[in-house]
Amino acid sequence: MSRLLPLFTDVEQLKAQEAEGHKSRKKSRRSSKQYSSTEEDEIMSMHITLVNFTDQGIRNVKESPDRYEAFKVLAEQMGLTVMGVYYTVGHYDMVVILEGSDEAATAALLKVGSLGNIRTETMRAYSVEGMRKLVENL
């Protein structure tokens, strides 16, 4: 599945939600041409970002939900969709799931990182179907 889902949810319900989500995302995607150089770059991809607070970020942790809201607005202006944000306990402080072009995701994360509150590590994510397409010609 292309997004994190809660445990103990009915599998058929998850499949229906996923199918419905794909339909609505296809209809509502925005063009991010300002961050793309070719048609190929405009492909919407999933990005999973692992976030750690810096010393500055943890000192101002009470402002973190407000900073997230500001990031969400910025991301949408750049043609990204924030699919999910989770505060976590452990090695990372947050997980952010984005959908959009590689260029828009990179630009948005560089911009927010330059503010000094977080450090990020981002991974390009593939659905099972996306992975099938990648490996079918191996």
N, C-alpha and C positions, 0 to 999 in steps of 0.2 A: 504494500500500500504506500502511497506517496506522502502520507502524513502520519504523525504519531497519534495513536488512538488509545483510549483508556483500556485497561485490562478488563476482562470479564464482560465484554459486550458481545451480543449475538453476532455470529459470523455473517449470516444473511443480511442483517441490518447494516453491517460494515460495508458489504459489497454494494448494497443499494446506495448508501451514502457516497461511496467512492465514485460510482457511476454517475450519480447526480452532480457531484462536485466537478467531475471532468466536463460535463455538459455546460455547467454555468461558467466555469473558468474559460472555456473556449469562447463563449459569448462575450465575456466581460474583460478580456485581456486588452491592455492598452499598448500602443506602440511605443517603443523606447528608442526611436531612431536617433535621438540626440546622443545616445551612447553606443550606437552600432555603426559599423562601417560597411557591412554587407548584409544582404538578405539572410544569409545563413546565420549571422549573429543574432537575428531577431527571434530565434527559437527560444521559447520559454523553457527554462531549466530550473530544477530544484537545487537549493543551496542550504546546507545545514551548517550553521555557525555556532561554534562553541565560544562562550564569552567568559572572561575573567575580569573582575574589577581591578583597577589599578589602586594604588594607595589613595589617590585623589577620589576615585570612584567609591571606595569603601567608606571614606570619611563622610561622603555625601550620599550614603546609601538610601536615606529616606527620600531622596529626590529621584531615585531610580525609576519608579513607575511613571513619573512625569517625563523623564528623559526618554523612556520607551515610547510614550504617546507622541513626543516630538519626532522620534525616529520613524514611527509609523507614517506620519504625515509626509516626512521627507521621502521615504521609500515609495509611497504612492505617487508622489509628484515625479519620481524618477521612473515610473512604470513598473514598479515591483508590487507584489502582493505579499503581505506578511501572513503566512499560513498558520503560524503558531509561535508563541513565546512562552518559555517555561523557566521559572527560577528553579535552580537545582541546588542540591547539597552534595558536596563531594569535590572532585578535582576541578570542576567548572561551576561558575556561578549562575550561568544562564545558557539556554539553548534557543536559538532563533532559526525558524524555518522560513525561507524566502522562495518565491517563484518569480522569475523574470530573466532577462538576458544576463549573461555573464558580466558584460561591461557595466550595466546598471547596478548589479549587486556589488561588484568591486568598488565602483565609485561611491556608492552609499556607505559601505563599510569603511572605506578610507576616510570619508568625511567625518563619520561619527567617531572613528578611532582617533582622529586628529584633535578631538576635544579633550582627550586625556583621561577620560573616566573608565575606559575599557580597553582590553586587548582581545583580539579575535583570532580564531583559527577557523577557516571556512573550507568545507568539502562540497564538491559537486555531487549531487545525489541522483541516482537512477532508480526508477520503478522496476519491478520485475519485468514488465513488458519492454521497457527501455533497454534493460540488460539483454533480453532475448534478441532484440534487434542488433545490439552490438556484437553479440557472439555468433549470430547465425552464419556468418561467412568465414568463421575460423576453420 
